[in-house]
Amino acid sequence: MHFDKSKLVQKLFETRDLSDEELRFLIENNESDERLFALSDKKRREIYGDEVYLRGLIEFTNICKNDCLYCGIRRSNKNITRYRMSSQQILKCCELGHALGYRTFVLQGGEDSFYTDDIICEIVGSVKSAYPDCAVTLSIGEKSRESYQRYYNAGAERYLLRHETASPGHYARLHPSEMSIENRKRCLFDLKEIGFQVGAGFMVGSPYQSTENIIDDLRFLQQLRPEMIGIGPFISHKDTPFSGFENGTLELTLRLLAILRLCFPFALIPSTTALGTVDPKGREKGLRAGANVIMPNLSPTEVRDKYMLYDNKICTGDNAEECRGCLERRVKAAGYSIVTSKGDARKEE
Ligand code: SAM
């Protein structure tokens, strides 16, 4: 079916939704996306102005019990040096991050059973008591509802857990059989009910992904209504079963960022490191397409190159101060300004 692209974009701007047919056309159409980007930028400025929020990312362990086929830190990869950081090391990163103006710390890692619920709660509690003006975001995978409740009670207020793909058949091609989209969704709804600000999302151009899968992702996000949505291109990793697959493209990722901004005007949407990896100006382009969050790396430089989710990941050599300065320049050059606040999602009146 053929549609007038600029009319579709206008309709999405006004109504925040399109039919499956219309979405398919918009996702697959390769004509200029300038109008789409102009309207997504307009929408983002209506709600968030030119503000870009920073999240200091601490990748505190690369040990993982899972074996996701796309991921460089999957348990079967014997070709990496594993590490885990102590509570003291994590707190040191927060100290540095706080001095650099970060007011959100994202603790991300593989699913590493060394960090029991007691340990996670102790870490969250120490970060919150040292920096009561900061938000703590966890991104440590699938847990029981009881565990999530404990993290929340300890002071964590946000949780990132990409759903990866909402289509069960596609999910099964990206993950080993012991993982399921049902459990992933259960986690996301539990987190939401407990009161976390929740982030879901998916990789763009992951192996076997079809337009239908992407439409399923958008429909799932409409059902979940997450405060944060993280998408970035799939990038192959040489020591995974997906080493021979093509990377996701800059073009499709930017188009989807703009579509997400128009469907979810209030969402916090990062311009990801993966986007900066597929294109040297990828993160700036992501901001102009509708993203409003950047997640600079706060992990100590000695561990950076060990958290290799995919090949050629950028920012593995720079220290935290250098990352901060570099991002400040990039955000300014893209026409936006960095804000050093907790940066909660705005709520619709
Ligand atoms: N274990 C936690 C989880 O599962 O949510 C957090 C860490 S996990 C490595 C963080 C994210 O990295 C995943 O949600 C996935 O989308 C992304 N990722 C992993 N491998 C990737 C790849 N090859 N290309 C792009 N993104 C990738």
Boltz pocket constraint, residues with backbone or C-beta under 6 A from the ligand:
constraints:
  - pocket:
      binder: B
      contacts: [[A, 70], [A, 71], [A, 72], [A, 73], [A, 108], [A, 109], [A, 110], [A, 111], [A, 139], [A, 140], [A, 141], [A, 142], [A, 160], [A, 161], [A, 162], [A, 164], [A, 202], [A, 203], [A, 232], [A, 233], [A, 234], [A, 235], [A, 236], [A, 237], [A, 274], [A, 309], [A, 310]]
      max_distance: 6.0
